Amino acid sequence: NIIMLSPLEQFQVIPVIPLRFGAIDLSITNVTIIMGVMLFIVVLFTQALKSKDGTYKIIPNSWQIVVESIYKLILSLVTDNIQSKEAQRFFPLVFTVFFGILIINLTGLVPYSFTLTSHLIVTFAVSLSVFIGINIICARKHGMKMFSLFLPPGTSIGLAFLLVPIEFISYIFKPISLSIRLFANMMAGHTLLKVIAGFAFALVTASGGLFIVHLVPLLILIPLFGLELGVALIQSFVFSVLISIYLNDALNLH
């Protein structure tokens, strides 16, 4: 039975339609299907917000209020953390990252779905892409002065030999820590839910009074699911906050 599988089975990438051309693998997997479904949901959602003439409603409906609230939240996040007149230029980047990670996290909470952010390669690819972009922005604005990121102002020459390697290593580890934080939280939460659900199913199939005991882990699943929902929201927000802080450092240096 699929419920009795290992808790880590839910993270496997399974080919649905194998497509191989020599060494090139273009198979359609469960990840491909989930990404297609998420894209369809986002497009359907954005279209549902519009009126018949293709514009957004002056008097917003419930869904439009939710989107506008998220919009204001991320705009406030960007302007508060990026101390620059150019802060609003980077709002589309931060909003897209936040909304994308949020949709992925929430989709992963649907039973028998797939959580893309539970794979380190996915979170690292997003983190590294954003990190490279931030470095390009910093280099274009400051040129060679961007290397002052590794040397705090007022540092003596003797202390610089110690601080520069430390600052450089901590700087390089930014995308790694960013990706591991998101990956670890999502994977741990989903694994815990699957373990408790599997334990409840094992009690259901047991004989005697153990059948009644299965209600205990099922009741525990309810607050845990709420907690996991909160983690999905918080991790999307934290990811966006850290990106904004990195952008602020790139624009203003030390």
C-alpha positions as CSV (number, residue, x, y, z in Angstrom):
1,N,0.0,0.0,0.0
2,I,1.3,3.5,-0.9
3,I,0.6,4.8,2.6
4,M,3.0,2.2,4.1
5,L,5.9,3.3,2.0
6,S,9.0,5.0,3.5
7,P,8.4,8.7,4.5
8,L,11.1,9.6,2.0
9,E,9.3,8.0,-0.9
10,Q,7.3,11.3,-1.4
11,F,10.5,13.0,-2.4
12,Q,11.4,10.7,-5.3
13,V,11.4,12.0,-8.9
14,I,9.4,9.4,-10.9
15,P,9.4,9.3,-14.7
16,V,5.8,9.2,-15.9
17,I,6.4,9.3,-19.7
18,P,10.0,8.2,-20.4
19,L,11.6,10.2,-23.3
20,R,15.3,9.5,-23.9
21,F,17.4,10.6,-26.9
22,G,20.7,8.9,-26.4
23,A,22.4,10.5,-23.4
24,I,19.7,13.2,-23.2
25,D,16.8,12.5,-20.8
26,L,13.7,14.6,-21.5
27,S,11.3,12.4,-19.6
28,I,8.1,13.8,-18.2
29,T,8.2,13.2,-14.5
30,N,5.9,13.8,-11.5
31,V,7.8,17.1,-11.0
32,T,7.0,18.2,-14.6
33,I,3.3,17.5,-14.0
34,I,3.2,19.4,-10.7
35,M,5.0,22.4,-12.3
36,G,2.5,22.4,-15.1
37,V,-0.4,22.2,-12.7
38,M,1.0,25.1,-10.6
39,L,1.5,27.2,-13.7
40,F,-2.1,26.5,-14.7
41,I,-3.4,27.5,-11.3
42,V,-1.4,30.7,-11.2
43,V,-2.7,31.7,-14.7
44,L,-6.2,30.7,-13.8
45,F,-6.0,32.7,-10.6
46,T,-4.7,35.9,-12.2
47,Q,-7.3,35.7,-14.9
48,A,-10.1,35.2,-12.4
49,L,-9.1,38.5,-10.7
50,K,-9.8,40.4,-13.9
51,S,-13.1,41.8,-15.1
52,K,-14.7,41.0,-18.5
53,D,-12.7,43.9,-20.2
54,G,-9.4,42.5,-19.0
55,T,-8.8,45.0,-16.2
56,Y,-8.8,44.6,-12.4
57,K,-11.9,45.5,-10.5
58,I,-12.1,48.9,-8.9
59,I,-14.1,47.4,-6.0
60,P,-11.9,44.3,-5.3
61,N,-13.4,40.8,-4.6
62,S,-12.1,38.6,-1.8
63,W,-9.2,37.1,-4.0
64,Q,-8.1,40.5,-5.2
65,I,-7.9,41.7,-1.6
66,V,-5.6,38.8,-0.8
67,V,-3.3,39.6,-3.7
68,E,-3.3,43.3,-3.0
69,S,-2.5,42.6,0.7
70,I,0.5,40.4,-0.4
71,Y,1.5,43.1,-2.8
72,K,1.6,45.7,0.0
73,L,3.4,43.3,2.3
74,I,6.2,42.6,-0.1
75,L,6.4,46.3,-1.1
76,S,6.8,47.3,2.5
77,L,9.4,44.6,3.0
78,V,11.5,45.8,0.1
79,T,11.3,49.5,1.0
80,D,12.1,48.8,4.7
81,N,15.1,46.5,4.0
82,I,16.6,48.2,0.9
83,Q,17.8,51.7,2.0
84,S,18.0,53.1,-1.5
85,K,16.0,55.3,-3.9
86,E,16.2,52.3,-6.3
87,A,14.5,50.0,-3.9
88,Q,11.2,49.8,-5.9
89,R,13.2,48.7,-9.0
90,F,13.8,45.4,-7.3
91,F,10.2,44.8,-6.1
92,P,9.3,42.6,-9.1
93,L,12.2,40.3,-8.3
94,V,11.4,39.9,-4.6
95,F,7.7,39.6,-5.3
96,T,8.2,36.9,-7.9
97,V,10.5,34.9,-5.7
98,F,8.1,35.2,-2.7
99,F,5.0,34.3,-4.7
100,G,6.8,31.4,-6.5
101,I,8.1,29.8,-3.4
102,L,4.8,30.3,-1.6
103,I,2.8,28.6,-4.4
104,I,5.4,25.7,-4.5
105,N,5.2,25.3,-0.7
106,L,1.4,25.4,-0.6
107,T,1.1,22.9,-3.5
108,G,3.3,20.5,-1.6
109,L,0.8,20.4,1.2
110,V,-1.8,18.8,-1.1
111,P,-1.9,15.0,-0.4
112,Y,0.0,12.9,-3.0
113,S,1.4,16.1,-4.5
114,F,5.1,17.0,-4.7
115,T,7.1,19.7,-2.9
116,L,9.8,21.1,-5.2
117,T,11.4,23.0,-2.4
118,S,12.1,19.7,-0.5
119,H,14.9,19.1,-3.0
120,L,18.2,20.9,-2.3
121,I,19.1,21.1,-5.9
122,V,16.0,23.2,-6.6
123,T,16.4,25.6,-3.6
124,F,20.1,25.9,-4.4
125,A,19.5,26.7,-8.1
126,V,17.1,29.5,-7.1
127,S,19.4,30.9,-4.4
128,L,22.5,30.7,-6.7
129,S,20.7,32.4,-9.6
130,V,19.5,35.3,-7.3
131,F,22.9,35.5,-5.7
132,I,24.7,35.8,-9.1
133,G,22.2,38.5,-10.1
134,I,22.8,40.5,-7.0
135,N,26.6,40.3,-7.6
136,I,26.1,41.5,-11.1
137,I,24.1,44.5,-9.8
138,C,26.8,45.3,-7.3
139,A,29.6,45.0,-9.8
140,R,27.7,47.3,-12.3
141,K,27.1,50.0,-9.7
142,H,30.4,50.0,-7.7
143,G,32.9,48.3,-10.0
144,M,36.1,47.3,-8.1
145,K,34.7,49.0,-4.9
146,M,32.4,46.0,-4.4
147,F,35.4,44.2,-2.8
148,S,35.0,46.5,0.2
149,L,32.2,44.1,1.2
150,F,35.0,41.9,2.5
151,L,36.7,44.6,4.5
152,P,34.7,46.6,7.1
153,P,35.6,50.3,7.3
154,G,38.2,51.3,9.8
155,T,39.9,47.9,9.9
156,S,43.6,47.9,10.5
157,I,46.0,46.2,8.1
158,G,46.9,43.5,10.6
159,L,43.3,42.7,11.4
160,A,42.4,42.7,7.7
161,F,44.4,39.5,7.1
162,L,42.0,37.8,9.6
163,L,38.7,39.5,8.6
164,V,38.9,39.3,4.8
165,P,39.0,35.5,4.7
166,I,36.2,35.2,7.2
167,E,34.0,37.8,5.4
168,F,34.7,36.1,2.1
169,I,33.8,32.6,3.3
170,S,30.6,33.9,5.0
171,Y,29.7,35.8,1.7
172,I,30.2,32.6,-0.4
173,F,28.0,30.6,2.0
174,K,25.1,33.0,1.7
175,P,23.3,31.1,-1.2
176,I,24.2,27.8,0.5
177,S,22.6,28.7,3.8
178,L,19.7,30.3,2.0
179,S,18.9,27.1,0.1
180,I,19.6,24.7,3.0
181,R,17.2,26.7,5.3
182,L,14.3,26.4,2.9
183,F,15.1,22.7,1.9
184,A,15.5,21.5,5.5
185,N,12.3,23.1,6.8
186,M,10.2,21.8,4.0
187,M,11.6,18.3,4.0
188,A,11.5,17.9,7.8
189,G,7.9,19.0,8.0
190,H,6.7,16.7,5.3
191,T,8.6,13.8,6.6
192,L,7.1,14.2,10.1
193,L,3.6,14.4,8.6
194,K,4.2,11.2,6.6
195,V,5.6,9.4,9.7
196,I,2.6,10.2,11.9
197,A,0.2,9.4,9.1
198,G,1.9,6.0,8.5
199,F,1.8,5.3,12.2
200,A,-2.0,6.0,12.3
201,F,-2.5,3.7,9.3
202,A,-0.5,0.9,11.0
203,L,-2.8,1.2,14.1
204,V,-5.9,1.0,11.8
205,T,-4.8,-2.3,10.4
206,A,-4.0,-3.6,13.9
207,S,-6.4,-5.8,15.8
208,G,-8.0,-5.2,19.2
209,G,-8.0,-1.9,21.1
210,L,-5.2,-0.5,18.9
211,F,-7.7,0.4,16.3
212,I,-9.2,3.0,18.6
213,V,-5.8,4.4,19.5
214,H,-5.2,5.4,15.9
215,L,-7.4,8.5,16.6
216,V,-4.6,10.0,18.7
217,P,-2.0,10.4,15.8
218,L,-4.8,11.5,13.5
219,L,-5.7,14.3,16.0
220,I,-2.0,15.2,16.2
221,L,-1.9,15.6,12.4
222,I,-4.4,18.5,12.5
223,P,-2.2,21.0,14.5
224,L,0.9,19.7,12.7
225,F,-0.6,20.4,9.3
226,G,-1.4,24.0,10.6
227,L,2.2,24.3,11.7
228,E,3.4,23.1,8.3
229,L,1.2,25.7,6.6
230,G,2.7,28.4,8.8
231,V,6.2,27.1,8.0
232,A,5.4,27.3,4.2
233,L,4.3,31.0,4.6
234,I,7.2,32.0,7.0
235,Q,9.9,30.4,4.8
236,S,8.7,32.2,1.7
237,F,8.8,35.5,3.7
238,V,12.2,34.8,5.2
239,F,13.7,33.9,1.8
240,S,12.4,37.3,0.5
241,V,13.7,39.2,3.5
242,L,17.2,37.8,3.1
243,I,17.2,38.6,-0.6
244,S,16.2,42.2,0.2
245,I,19.0,42.4,2.8
246,Y,21.6,41.0,0.3
247,L,20.3,43.6,-2.3
248,N,20.8,46.3,0.3
249,D,24.4,45.2,1.0
250,A,25.1,45.1,-2.8
251,L,23.7,48.6,-3.3
252,N,25.1,50.4,-0.2
253,L,28.2,48.2,0.5
254,H,29.5,48.6,4.1
